[in-house]
C-alpha cells in the first residue's frame, strides 16, 4: 500500500475517532440536564438547579469542541479522497450540505437560546 494513502487513512481515522466522542457526550448530556431542570422545577431544591447549570456549561464546551472537530472532517472527504468525492459527489454532496446546515446552524441557534 502506498505510504501517502496509509497516512491519509490514519489521519482521517484519528479525526473521525476524536470527533465521535463529542456528539455522543452532547446527546447524553441533554437528557441529564432536562432531568435536573425538571427535578428543580418540581422540588424547588437549588441543588438541582446548580447541577443543571454546571452540566449546561460542559454541554456548551462539548458542543463547541464537536463543531471544531467536525468541520475539518468534511474537508477531508474532498482532500484525502478527491477521486471518491468526484465520483460520488452528486450523491454524497447533498447530505453533507444538509448535515452542515442542520447540525451547525440550527443547533448553534438553539444552543444560543439555551445558554
C-alpha positions as CSV (number, residue, x, y, z in Angstrom):
1,X,0.0,0.0,0.0
2,X,1.2,3.5,-0.8
3,X,2.6,5.3,2.3
4,X,0.7,8.5,1.4
5,X,-2.6,6.6,1.2
6,X,-1.9,5.0,4.5
7,X,-1.2,8.3,6.1
8,X,-4.4,9.8,4.7
9,X,-6.4,6.9,6.1
10,X,-4.8,7.1,9.5
11,X,-5.3,10.9,9.6
12,X,-9.0,10.5,8.7
13,X,-9.4,7.7,11.2
14,X,-7.9,9.8,14.0
15,X,-10.2,12.7,13.1
16,X,-13.3,10.6,13.0
17,X,-12.5,8.8,16.2
18,X,-11.7,12.0,18.1
19,X,-14.9,13.7,16.7
20,X,-17.1,10.8,17.6
21,X,-16.6,11.4,21.3
22,X,-18.2,14.8,21.3
23,X,-21.6,14.2,19.6
24,X,-22.2,11.2,21.9
25,X,-21.4,13.1,25.0
26,X,-23.6,16.0,23.8
27,X,-26.6,13.7,23.2
28,X,-26.1,12.1,26.6
29,X,-25.8,15.4,28.5
30,X,-29.0,16.8,27.0
31,X,-31.4,14.4,28.8
32,X,-29.4,14.7,32.0
33,X,-29.8,18.5,32.0
34,X,-33.6,18.1,31.3
35,X,-33.9,15.7,34.3
36,X,-32.1,18.1,36.6
37,X,-34.2,21.1,35.5
38,X,-37.4,19.1,35.9
39,X,-36.4,18.0,39.4
40,X,-35.6,21.6,40.2
41,X,-39.0,22.8,39.0
42,X,-40.8,20.0,40.9
43,X,-38.9,20.2,44.2
44,X,-37.6,23.7,44.2
45,X,-34.3,22.4,45.5
46,X,-31.5,24.7,44.4
47,X,-29.0,21.8,44.3
48,X,-30.7,20.5,41.1
49,X,-30.6,23.9,39.5
50,X,-26.9,24.2,40.3
51,X,-26.3,20.8,38.9
52,X,-28.2,21.7,35.7
53,X,-26.2,24.9,35.3
54,X,-22.9,23.1,35.8
55,X,-23.7,20.4,33.2
56,X,-25.0,23.1,30.8
57,X,-21.6,24.8,30.8
58,X,-19.9,21.5,30.0
59,X,-22.6,20.9,27.3
60,X,-21.7,24.2,25.6
61,X,-18.0,23.5,25.7
62,X,-18.5,20.0,24.4
63,X,-20.7,21.3,21.6
64,X,-18.0,23.8,20.5
65,X,-15.4,21.0,20.5
66,X,-17.7,18.9,18.4
67,X,-18.0,21.6,15.8
68,X,-14.3,22.3,15.8
69,X,-13.5,18.6,15.2
70,X,-16.4,18.1,12.7
71,X,-15.6,20.9,10.2
72,X,-12.2,19.5,9.2
73,X,-13.7,16.1,8.8
74,X,-15.9,17.3,6.0
75,X,-13.0,18.9,4.2
76,X,-11.0,15.7,4.4
77,X,-13.6,13.9,2.2
78,X,-12.5,16.1,-0.7
79,X,-8.8,16.5,0.1
80,X,-8.0,12.9,1.1
81,X,-10.2,11.2,-1.4
82,X,-10.6,13.5,-4.4
83,X,-11.5,10.7,-6.9
84,X,-14.1,9.3,-4.5
85,X,-15.5,12.8,-4.0
86,X,-15.6,13.4,-7.7
87,X,-17.4,10.1,-8.5
88,X,-19.9,10.2,-5.6
89,X,-20.2,14.0,-5.1
90,X,-23.7,14.2,-6.6
91,X,-25.0,11.6,-4.1
92,X,-23.0,12.4,-1.0
93,X,-22.7,16.2,-1.5
94,X,-26.3,17.0,-0.8
95,X,-26.5,15.1,2.6
96,X,-23.2,16.7,3.6
97,X,-24.6,20.1,2.9
98,X,-27.8,19.3,4.8
99,X,-25.8,18.0,7.7
100,X,-23.8,21.1,7.8
101,X,-26.9,23.3,7.8
102,X,-28.9,21.3,10.3
103,X,-26.2,20.3,12.6
104,X,-24.3,23.5,12.7
105,X,-26.7,26.4,12.1
106,X,-29.8,25.1,13.8
107,X,-28.0,23.6,16.8
108,X,-26.0,26.7,17.2
109,X,-29.1,28.9,17.2
110,X,-30.9,26.8,19.8
111,X,-27.7,26.4,21.8
112,X,-27.6,30.2,22.0
113,X,-31.1,30.3,23.3
114,X,-30.4,27.6,25.8
115,X,-27.2,29.1,27.3
